[in-house]
């Protein structure tokens, strides 16, 4: 079967650790394993360029985005047109919404190449970063959707990682939308390896044999609502002192979260792990019994799927794409968004299931859900989509 030469344009890449970076890396690796050529174009610094240099990754000097310093805006990434010509790129796949998105459009137009875009991030729901005024937030949200509709007009196909997000895009006038899961590496995350790592990981993290562990994984941002999880756990821990909460991730809301945690009664049972290399995440999934998230920002939730692939069910907010993977009473429990009391109820229900046959069945169901979204399966879909636009 003919191999293809593909360019990925992304606003975020190594050293950042987030869902977009994880997906871009996993997809690149699997496409390369299937003998395709993939070149990544991304913003970065000279230091990052030297540390992560690769013949198939091009960094463009960027300035930090003031409201989210981990992300950068490329100053002038349009020389990527020349690089695409030199490397004989056949398809451009854009994972960006900022300057790299504009560069991808320019490259596709200049070289007359097919252009595919993937919508990863719910930018319209991030207006609170700019203003706390509710009316202004509403105006910014509406303006964001209009901008997204305009941005995607030149694209041949726009993909969404879940049905929920595909419907939202269509409702706001985006055309030619298809659903393709982002995909996770089930070679790196699976229940077999997680079970083998469990005791060693729990010992390393100081977890006792009789302790039940809840795990949150993700960027620490306002819209992830980690404080809801902490409040719920504070109540649970007072009733069930043999419980622990691990919070893995970093982000702009990490410092406020840290200040909040030290004020709760359960603070000694909560561990703020911070940022962890993706290669180390298996140990944290292995150590936990349940995942928990109150995020209202998920377009898919790759962290949830990685945990599920490791056989860990999830307690999740009934918001955006989470219910597509967290199936009530099958792969976990859902609670109404922002509702601390209902989150407590679901955590208590999870504790009641400990070591039962129903819990074992939930773990197996979670593993099946994770496997359904393996990068191997989704890459086959990407190949079909790429060939259809060619």
N, C-alpha and C positions, 0 to 999 in steps of 0.2 A: 504494500500500500504506500502511495506517495507521501513522503514527509512534507511538512510545512514549515515556513519561516514566519514566526509570530513576534510582534512587538507588544510588550506590556507597558502601559503608561500608568504610573501611580503617584499619588501625592505623599505616600508614606511607605517607607521601606526600612531595612536595617540601618541603625540599631534599634529603631522603634519595635515594640512588641505589642501588637494588637491584632484584631481579627483580619483586617485587610492584609497586613504583612504576612500573617500565617497562611492565608489563602493563596496569595501571590507566590510565595515560596513553594508551597505544596503543589500547586498547579504547575509551576515552572519545572519542578523536579520530575513530576510524573510525565509531563509532555516530553521532557528530555529523555526520560527512560524509554519512551515510545519513539525515540529517535527524531523528534522534531527539534527545531532551533528556536529558542526563546531569548529575546533580549529585553532587559528591563531598563526603562528610563524613569528617573526619580530625582527629586530635590535632595540636596545634602550639603555637607561642608567638606572642605579639603581633608580634614582629619578623617571623616567617615569614608571619603573616597579612597584614602590610603589604606584604612583598616579593612574595608570590605571590598577592595578592588577586585574586579573580575572582568575577563574579556567580554562577558555577556551582561554586564551591568554598567550603565552610564549615569553618573551623578552630575547634577547641574547646581551651581552655586545658588543657595537660597537664603531667604531671610526668615527669621522665626515669626510664626503667626502669633501676635501679641496675646491673644486670649487662650492659646494652647501651644506653649513654647516647644513642645516635642515635635510639632509639625512645622514644616517650612513651605514657603512659596518660592518656587523657582523663578529666578529673575529673568532669564532669557533662555528657555529650553528649545528654541526653534531650530537650533543646529541639529536637532534630532532628525530633521528631514534628510540631511546629508548622510547621517549614520544609517538611517533606514535604507537609503539607496545603496550605500556601500555594502551593507549586510544582506541585501536582496530580500528585504522583508516583503511578505505577501499579504499579511493581515495585521491590522492594528486593533488591539484589544485594550480599551481604556478602563482603568479601575479608579479613575480620579474624578473630582468635581471642581478642582481649582485650576491653577496655571498649567498643570500637566494635561488636563483635559483639553484646554485650548490648543496646546501643542500637538496633541493627538489628532485633533480635527484638522489643523494646518498640515500635518504630515500626510494624512489620508487624502486631503484635497490636492496637495502638490504632486503626490505620487500616484493619484488615482487608484487608491487601495480601499478594500472593504473596511468598514469601521464598526466595531462592536463595542458597546459600553455596558459595564456592570454597575448597578446601583447598590452600593454597600452601606451607606451611612445616612441616617435620617436627619439630614441638615435642617429641614423645616422645623424640627422639634428642638432645635438648639438655640432658639432666639433668646433664651434666658441668659446666654453668655454676653449678649449685647445690651440688654435692658431688663429691669425688673417690672417695668410698667406693662400691665396685661394688655392694654390696647395696642401699645407699640409692638408687643410680642406677636399679637394677632396679625398686625400689618406686615411684620417681617416674615412670618410664616407664609402668608399668602404670596408675598413677593418672592420668597424662596421657591415655591412651587412653580410660579410663572417663569422664574429663571431656569429651573430644571427642565421645564417643557421646551424652552427656547434652546437650551444647551444641547438637548438630545435630538433636535430636529435633523441635523446632518447624519445621524447614525443610521446604519442599515438595520441593526437589531439592538435592542436594549434588553439586558437580562436582569432578573431579580432573583435573589436566592430563596424566596419563599412565595407562596401564593398570595399571602397577605400583602406583601410589598408590591407584587405585580398588579394587584387590584388597585392599590393606592396610586401607583404611577398612571394607570389607565384612567382612573377617575380624574386625574389632574392633567389629562391631555397628552400624555406621552404615548407614542405609537410604536407598533411592532415590538411589543413586550413579550418575552418568553421567560419561563421559569427554569433556571438551572441552579441546583444546589452548589454552594461554594466547595464543599467537600473537605474531609479531614483525613489525615493519615492513619489508617487503621493498622499499619505496620508499627507505628510508634505508640498508638493508643488502642489497647484491646484488653479484654477481661482476663485472658490467659496471663499476660505479662503483669497486669495489675495485681492479680491474686498472688503471683510469685513474689512481687515486690512488697506486698502489704505489711508483713511483720517487720521487715527491715526498715521500711519507711516510717512506720509508727514508732519504732524504737528511736530512730534518728530524730524524730520530732518530739520525743518525750511524751508520747501518748500511751496511757495505761491500757491494759487488755480489756478492762470493763468499761472504757470510755467510748461513747458514741460521738462521732465527729461529723459536723456540718462543714461544708466547704463552699466559699464564694470565690469564683475566678473571673477576673475581668478588669477593664480599665476603671480606675476609681474616679468617676465623674459624677456630677450632680444627678444626671438622668438615670444612673444605675441604681440610685436610691439605696445605697448600702446601709444607710442609717436605719431604714425600715427593718432590714435583716438583723442589725445589732439590737434594736429595741425589742424585737420579737425574741431573739436569743436571750436577752437579759431576763425576760420573764420566764422563759423555759428553763434556764440554768438555775433559777431560784427554786424551781420545783424538782428538777432533775440535775443535781450537781455533778453527775458523772458525764456531762456533755461538754464538748469543746467546739469552738468556731475558728476555722482558719480562713483568713482573708488574703487571697493572693492577687497582687496587681498593684499598679502605681498609676498616678494621674494627677490632674490639677486639684482634685478634691481630697487627696491623700492626707494632707496636713490637717484640714478641718475634721476629717474622720478620726484621725489619731487623737485630736483634742476631745472629740466626743466620746471615744472609747474609754479614755481614762476616767471619765465621770460616771460610768455605769457600774453597777454592783458586780457584774460578771466579768469585769476587766481581766482578772487573772486567768479566765478560761477562754479569752479571745487572743489570738495571735495574728498580728498584722505582719504578714510575711514580706510584703513589698514586691518589687519586680523580680520575676524568676525567668531564667532562660527556658525557652520552649522545650529544650531537650531534657529539662529537669522536672517537667510537669507531671510525668507519669507517676512519680513518687507521691505527689500530693493527691492525685486522683485515687491512687492505691490506698492511701492512708485514711481516706474519708469513708463514711457510710452513706451520706446523702449530700447532694449538691443543693444549694439554695440561692435564689436570685430574686430581687425585687425590681429588676430593670424594666423600664418602659420604653426602651430605645433599640430593641433588637430587631434587625432585619432578618436574622436567622439564629444567631447564637452559637458560634463555633465552639466556644468553651463548654457549653452545655452538651453539645454533641460529642466532644472529645471525652468528657466524663462519662457519658452514656456508653460510648464504645468500650470504656473500661468497666462497664457493668454497674454504674452508679446512677440510680434514679434521681430525679430533681424535683424540688419544690420551687415553683416559679410563679411570678405575677402573670395574671391573665391579661397580657398586653402584647400588641403587635404580633410578631411571628412566634412567640414562645409556645402558644397552644398547639402549633403544628408539630412540635416535637415532644413537649411535655403533655402527655395524654393522661387526663385525670383517672386515677386508679389503675393505670396500665404501665406508664413509664414514670409516674410520679404523681404530684398533686398540684393543682392550681389554686391560687387565692386571688381575690380582687386586688387590683393595683393599689398601692399605698396603704393597704389595710393591715395594720400591725396585728390586731386581734385575730384576724383570719389566718395570717401567717403563723401565729402561735398555734392555732388549732391544727394546722397541717403539719407543723413540726412535732406536735404532740402525737398526732396520728402516725407519723414516721417512727417515732420512738416506740410506740405500741407494737409496731410490726417487727421490731428487731429480732433477727434470727428465726423468723417464722417462714412457713412455706410461701406465703403471699409475698413477703419481702424478696425471697429468692426468685419468684416468678417475675416481680417487677425488675429485678436486676437483669434477668434474661431478656425481658422485653426492651429494657434500655439498651442492652448490647445489640439487639437486632436493629433498633432505631439508628444507633451509631453506624453500624455496618451498612445500612441503607444509604448513608451519606458519605461513603468512602470516596477518597479522591480517585481511586481507580474507576469507580462507576461513573462519577461525574465527568472525568476526563474523556470517557467515551462519548458522552453527550457534547462536550466541547468540540471534540473532533468532528462530529456530525454537523454541528452548527457552523464551524469554520469552513467545512467543505461546502455547505449549502450557500454561503455568501460568496465563495470563490466560483 
